[in-house]
């Protein structure tokens, strides 16, 4: 594929990748106190984005009800919300390596949607999973 095009301006960073007739765009910007990451595919097809979180983080999710999760590390919290037409979210554990020769397990979220995926990251505990065990799932513990 051709080299990605990167455009930086005052409001956002955009990366455009063209491959086999498909245009993929990732835009990252700050709106107020939130980080917005938008992935889009111009053909209107299915788009898949994977978010893999550091192994030392604790992740609580309410993907089924709120489409959101809370990530905690070293006393800090970040809430993530996932949006997209026809969105489906799949939580899983993956093997990762932060250092050569050391393998750890990390939480990941696969987001599938049509045309566009928007992820909003907010520093602080804006999202809290519901207290019902049926809707709250502990994916990982703090390492």
Residue pairs with C-beta under 8 A, 6 or more apart in sequence:
1 17
1 18
1 19
1 20
2 18
2 19
4 15
4 16
4 17
5 15
5 16
5 17
6 13
6 14
6 15
7 13
7 14
7 15
7 16
8 14
11 29
12 27
12 28
12 29
13 27
13 28
13 29
14 25
14 26
14 27
15 25
15 26
15 27
16 23
16 24
16 25
17 23
17 24
17 25
18 24
21 43
22 41
22 42
22 43
22 45
23 41
23 42
23 43
24 39
24 40
24 41
24 42
24 47
25 38
25 39
25 40
25 41
25 42
26 37
26 38
26 39
27 36
27 37
27 38
27 40
28 35
28 36
28 37
28 38
29 35
29 36
30 36
33 122
33 123
34 120
34 121
34 122
35 120
35 121
35 122
36 118
36 119
36 120
36 121
37 118
37 119
37 121
38 116
38 117
38 118
38 119
39 47
39 49
39 116
39 117
40 47
40 115
40 116
40 117
41 47
41 115
41 116
44 114
44 115
45 114
45 115
46 112
46 113
46 114
47 84
47 112
47 113
47 114
47 115
47 116
47 117
48 110
48 111
48 112
49 110
49 111
49 117
49 119
50 108
50 109
50 110
50 111
51 80
51 108
51 109
51 110
51 111
51 119
52 94
52 96
52 106
52 107
52 108
53 59
53 71
53 106
53 107
53 108
53 109
53 140
54 73
54 98
54 106
55 96
55 98
55 104
55 105
55 106
55 140
55 143
56 73
56 142
56 143
57 71
57 72
57 73
57 106
57 107
57 140
57 142
58 71
58 72
58 73
58 138
58 140
58 141
58 142
59 69
59 70
59 71
59 72
59 107
59 139
59 140
60 69
60 70
60 72
60 129
60 136
60 137
60 138
60 139
61 68
61 69
61 70
61 91
61 109
61 129
61 136
61 137
61 139
62 68
62 69
62 127
62 129
62 130
62 135
62 136
63 69
63 82
63 89
63 91
63 109
64 135
65 130
65 135
66 81
66 127
66 129
66 130
67 81
67 82
67 83
67 87
67 89
68 79
68 80
68 81
68 82
68 127
69 79
69 80
69 109
69 127
69 129
70 77
70 78
70 79
70 80
70 125
70 127
70 128
70 129
71 77
71 78
71 79
71 80
72 78
72 142
73 142
76 123
77 123
77 124
77 125
78 121
78 122
78 123
78 124
79 121
79 122
79 124
79 125
79 126
79 127
80 109
80 119
80 120
80 121
80 127
81 119
81 120
81 122
81 127
82 89
82 109
82 111
82 117
82 118
82 119
83 113
83 117
83 118
83 119
83 120
84 111
84 112
84 113
84 114
84 115
84 116
84 117
84 118
85 113
85 114
85 115
85 116
86 112
86 113
86 114
87 111
87 112
87 113
87 117
88 111
88 112
88 113
89 109
89 110
89 111
89 112
90 109
90 110
90 112
91 107
91 108
91 109
91 137
91 139
92 107
92 108
92 110
93 105
93 106
93 107
93 108
93 139
93 140
94 105
94 106
94 107
94 108
95 103
95 104
95 105
95 106
96 103
96 104
96 105
96 106
97 103
97 104
98 104
104 143
105 140
106 140
107 139
107 140
111 117
111 119
129 135
129 136
129 137
130 136
